Amino acid sequence: MTGTILQGQNFIDGGWRTGAVGFETRNPSDLDEVVGAYSKVGAAEVDEAMAAATRALPGWRGFNMQARADLLRKAGDLLMARAIEIGALLSREEGKTLPEGIGEANRAGQCFHYFAAEVVRAQGEWYNSMRDGHNVIVTREPVGVVAAITPWNFPIALPAWKVAGALAFGNTVVLKPSSFVPGCAVLLARILEYVGLPQGVFNLVIGDGRATGDVMIDRAQAVTFTGGTETGRAVLRKAAETMTKAQLELGGKNAFVILDDADLDLAIETAANAAWVQTGQRCTATERLIVTRGVHDQVVERLAAKAQGYRIGHALDADTQIGPVANEKQFAENLAFVETGLREGAELVAGGVAVERRTRGYYMTPALFARSTEAMHINHHESFGPILSVIAVDDLDQAIAVANGTELALSSGIATTSLHSAEKFRRESKAGMVMVNTPTAGLEYHVPLGGRSPSGFGPRENGASSAEFFTESKTSYINHGVN
Ligand code: TXE
């Protein structure tokens, strides 16, 4: 199945705009297929988008609450009604399998529904005062214009939850998607235009990371960013200049522990899913597998068989289980990462090589390294590909120490049938999200998402913690004179 070429524009101040520099995206499953034709805007147009969002702010902030909730809900309805179309575009542009693409589009719709309900849950607190005849109220107000900057690995869900969250709390938004995968953001903009969001409330700019990002961060009151840790540092440095509020969701070097007492069928399934499915391109993917010696050899053997059993192929083929790597840069980095592991002396027991399929694409087999040690580069740096390395340990205490031994602390997990071990791990893991007998990847939108610095910075995304980022608190003292 091939599709038409999406002609994607920028959406600024309620109108569609072509930028000066045109470019195309190609299907990572089939490099001979062009998926989208877009154009990048420069600093002047980004500035216009920021100005439009600033002008639209008072109107949107005061927009009727029910009407605002209705707009978000309708956007969610449309995302779900068009999930097959959006999912197919996502699969063609990013390389996720079609069920994954459709699932992500539906998730985007659910995020809009969740935040539609948030609109009417306006938060506030009332306090008695120390002073007679007074009281104190604490209310929340929109933070202002939000700059949303997103990476390529979740082209619709990530823009959706950032944009829906910002809008729900009365903010206006300028979204900059990754230029590797702008198509879904264009469809989101079309949906938001169709449901009748007022002019300037939502803007989409496609452009180069730094040039675009710098203008956005300068002019916004808040920036929400997901991407690589180094880019996150650059965003934070820039935000510091203007004291722009920042929320960063960055890399992970996520560990999953398997103890001797684990249900091994579940543990193998869980580890394999989190490491290799979606081509390992999830910030919460398992990259380090920490296994106690009693089950180590069995785990390695079974996981090697599992890795070799996956059907790798074109993202739109019905029998494909794992699609291609999303882009050439990531593909080259993954293969180089495998080389590094081999050079360091880890044993590659499965996969890790480029393979050919019926179409030209960035295909590689899921990699499993055994006999890797904690000190190796491959156990400290995010790979962002389908690459898993196993580290053998003596017991739970050592497992926890190794799991906590990297800088990045986003997600972690443990497979065990011992309530005591599970609870000890849950308490002592420094990751922002801890999973017991379930994959390190696979998050829900009604609860906070994120990790400790340098895996994350600022208030967590999603769930109740969204309000912390998307609003500012105001404390009011009122002398009403009633005793
Ligand atoms: O991320 P980037 P990309 C990691 C992963 C991957 C690497 C690159 O290791 O290989 O990041 O992926 C914009 N100011 N993760 O290219 O480069 C850029 O245009 C402001 C981990 O997607 O960080 C894009 O829109 N913005 C991650 C967005 O930032 C800038 C998920 C992300 O770009 C900018 C995805 C700048 N100076 C990738 N430079 C995770 N763990 O969740 C670039 N951008």
Residues whose N, C-alpha, C, O or C-beta is under 5 A from the ligand:
A	BS01	TXE	I149 T150 P151 W152 N153 K176 P177 S178 G207 D208 G209 R210 G213 D214 T226 G227 G228 T231 A234 E249 L250 G251 G252 C283 F384
